[in-house]
Amino acid sequence: MGFVKWTAFINVFVIVAYMQTLVIKGIIEEKEYKRTHFPCTYISGVCTVKVTHNNCSGGTPEYTCERILNEKF
């Protein structure tokens, strides 16, 4: 009977540890998503690349450049 109790305890411990790992991973992924995604300035939706002078020069309008940089055609 002691073997069954220890086996059950170990199973419960593993399940709880796995659930905690999933929750922590979800929190980390959500923070990373919020850090790398932000509302677009010129187009609707969520962008990952900001329009700057370095990546958007040559006379292209900023709204067009933002659309090209974030691959929203």
PyMOL commands that set and color helices and strands:
alter all, ss='L'
color gray80, all
select helices_A, chain A and resi 2-36+62-69
alter helices_A, ss='H'
color red, helices_A
select strands_A, chain A and resi 38-39+46-47
alter strands_A, ss='S'
color yellow, strands_A
deselect
rebuild
show_as cartoon
